[in-house]
Amino acid sequence: MIHVPEEFAAAQVKYNGDAGRAFVRQLPLQAREFCERWGLRVTGPAMHGVAALVLPVVRADGSRAALKLQVLDAESEGEPVALRRWGGDGAVRLLAHDAPTNTLLLERLDETRHLSALDDSRDAVRILAELLARLTAVPAPPGLRTLGAAARGMQERLPAALARVADREARAVIADCAAAVREVADEPGDRLLHWDLHYDNVLAADREPWLAIDPKPLAGDPGFDLMPALANDFSLSEVRWRFDLMTETLGLDRERAKAWTLGRALQNLLWNIEDEDPLDTEQLAIARMFLGRWGS
């Protein structure tokens, strides 16, 4: 038997409703099934974020691994596809996968050492940028979500969302973000994007100093992948330095990268509006900075 943390169960119900409630109910049975199928022994308490429960396990050969249990949805279904394409180059290795449940058996990393624990945030950004350059150098495999589709969806949702924003200045920022996206939407890119590479999704490892975990992949322009590093451990005075470092490390065109970063701000702000949450002040601040027309 496994213990399902109350915080994880509550998050599943909040974000997935009845499907999340059903997922939580069957987790102990699912965990036992895959431990038996893959010859695993649970060695510690469950770990979790919002979307997945992860069990530390040992395989029959004595090697350590991690059993990841998650709801199969539009974001998570691409994870095994991306991990196979990367093949452990800059990312955690996929050891086994069950397609119907999207259960994953992963290489075990050091979950006690996240990139966010580094004392120097600039060192953390450098490491993240180097990982992101490796990950986005790979063409996206067929069948993944695409940035082009995401951009079209944002434009379609924009009028209804703007009508719900009372603050005139915030409404103008959101509209300007959408205008910037329209300028680049005809070339959405074809690279394999992680989409969620913030500091806590980079863990220490044995075979490399740091490796990425938990992708929510899509095919698109790497400029769309910069925002997590810009907003993580947020300091407005650091945003331009981080942007300069990341565009140089990834070899990106600065103007296109700005436009797609504004697209990422737009995506986050639309979610705020649709979920009836306050507008994210960090996303608004970054968007205002980019809309100030930095020099190239």
N, C-alpha and C positions, 0 to 999 in steps of 0.2 A: 504493500500500500504506500501511496505517496500523500503528502500533505499539500493541498492547493492553497497558497496564501490568500487571505481574504482580500488584500489589495488587488491581486490579479483577478480574482473572481469578480470583484466590483467593476474593474475596468472592462472586462469582457461584457458584462451586462450593459454598462454605459454605452459602449461603442458598437456592440453587435446585437443587443436586445435578446430576443428569444434564442437566436442562433448561438450567442455567447453563453447564455445560461445552459443550453444543451451541451455545448462544448465542455464547459467546466464539469458538468455532472459525469461525463464519460471519461474524463482525463485519467483517473486511476486505472480503469480497465484498459484504456489505450496504452498507457505506460507499461502495464504488465504484459500486454500482448507483444509490444515491440521489444521488450527486454527478452522475452522468450524467443521471439523470431530471430533476433540478431545476436543472441547469446550474451546479454549484457547483465551487469550487476550494478545497482544504484549504490553510490558511495557517499552521498551527502545530501543535504537539503536542496530543494528546488530553488532555482534562480528564475527571475522573471523581469520583463519590462512591462509594456502595455499589451503587446500582441502575442507573446509566446512564453511558454514555460520550458525551462531548460534543466535537465537532470544530469549531474555529473555521473558518469558510468565508467566501468572497466569492461573491456571486451574479453572474450574467451582466451585470447592470446596474452592477456595481461596488459595490453596497451590502454591508455586512458582515452576517453572520448566524451562527447556531449550529445545527449538525446534531446532534440528540439521538437516540441509539440505546439502546433499553431493552427488556427482556423485557415482553411484554404479560401483566399479571396484574391481580388485583382492585384493587390500589392504583393502578397506572399507567393503567388503561384510562379513568379519568375525567378525566385531565389535559387532553386536548384539548377535552373538553366544557366544563370549567370555564374554560379560557383563552378559548374562543370567547364564553362568556357574559360574562366580564369585559371582553373587547374592548380590552384594553390599559389599562383604568382601574385603576391600582394594581398591575398585574401585567404581566409580559413578554407581548409580542404573539406570537400564533401565526401563522406565515406559510404553512405547508403541513403536511399530515398524511397519512400513509398508514395506513389503518385496520388492515389485516391484520397489520402488523408493529409498529404504534404508534410508527413513526418520526416525529419532529417536526422541522420547520424553524422556528426561533425567531428573533425579534429579538435582535441581539447587544447585550449589556450589558457593563459593565466588570467582568470576572471577577476583577480584581485588587483591587477595593474592595468588601469585604463590610461590612455594618453592624457586625459584631463588631470591626472595626478602629477604631471611634470610641473616643476616650479616655474619654468620659463615658458610663458604662453607662445612666444615667438618660435621656440624650439618645437613646440607642439604643432604649430601651423606649418613649419618646414617639413616635418615628418608627414603630416597629413597631405600636403601638396605633392610630395614625392610619391606617396601611395596612390593618390588620385591620378597622377600622370600615368602610372603603370596601368591602372584599372581602365581608364578611358582610352588608352591606346588601342584597345581591342574592339573590333567591329561587333556590333550587337548581333546575336543570333536571331533568326527569323522567329516571329510569333510573339515577341515581347510588346508590352505597351510602348507607345511612341510619344515623343515630345510633340510632334505635329498634332496628334489627336488631342493631347492635353491643352495645347495652345488654342485650338479651335473651340474646345469646350469652355475654356475660360472666357473667350470672347462672347460666346453664346449666353453665358450666365451673367455677364457684366451689367447689362441694363437693369435687370431686376435687383442685382446686388447694390448698385449705386443708388437706386431709389430708396434703399433702407439706411443710407448713411446720412446722418443729419449734419455732421460737421462739413462745412463747405470746403475747407482746405484739405481735409483728408480725402474727400470725394475727388478733388482735383488731382491729388497725388495718385490715387488708384486709377483714374482715367488716363493719366500720363503714362503710368506703367503699362497699361493695355496698349496705348499708342506705340510705345517702344517695342512691344512684342510684335505688333503688326508689321513693323519694319523688317523683321527677320524671320517671320513665320513661314515664308516660302522656302527656307533652307533650315529645317529643324535638326539636321545632323543624323548620323548613323552610328555613333560610338556607344559602347556599353556603359551606361551610367549607373553608379551605385545609388544615387538619389538621397541617401541619408548618412553621408560620411561625416558625422560629428565626432568629437573627441571620445565619447564613451562607446562608440562603435569601432574603436581601434584598441586592440588588446596586445599585450606583450606575449611573445611566443618563444619556443625553443629554437626552431629552425630559422627564424628571422627575428629581428628585434621587435617588430610590430607588424600586425596583420589586421585587415579589415574584416568585420563581421556584419551580419544582418542587412544585406542589401535589399532595397525595394526597387529592382532594376527597371530601366526603360531605355529605349533607343533614342539618342538625341545628341545635342550639342553639349560638350563638356562645360560650357559657361553656365548651364543650368544647375551644375553640381557644386558651385562655389559657395552658395549661401550658407550652408551649415557651418562652414569654417569662419565665415564673416560674422555670424551671429553668436557662435559659441563663445562662452566666457566673454560676453559682449563688452566692448569698449569702443565708442564711436571714433575716438582718436586713433585706433588701430586699424580701422576698416580699410583705409586707402593702402596702408602698408601691406596688409594681408592680400588685398586684391592685386596689387602690383606683383607680389611674390608669386601668387598662384598663377596669374596669367603668364608670367615669365616661365615658371617651372613647367606648366602644361603647354607652353608654346601657343597661346591663344591670341586671336585678334581682340584687342581691348574693347573696341566699340561693340562688337558682337557679344563679347562676354558681359559688358554692361547691360545690354538689352536683355539677355537671357537671365541675368541676375534680377533685373526688374521684373521679369516674368515670374521668377521664383517668389519674389515679394508679392506679386499679384496673386499667385496661387494661395499663399498663406493668408493673405488678407481676405480673399473671397471665402476661404474656409471660416475665418473668424465671423464674417457677416452671416453666412449660412447657418452656423452653429449658434448664432446669437451671443457670441462672446465679444468682449471688448477688442478693439483693433490692437494688434500687436505693436507696441510702441517702438520696439527695436526694428521691426520690418519697415515701419513708416520712416524711422530715422535713416536707415540705410537707403531706402528709396529716395528720400529727399536729397541725400548726399549725391547719389548717382544722377538724379535729375538736375543737379546743379551744373551739369555740363563740364565735368573735369576736362582738362587738357589731355591730349593723347601723348 
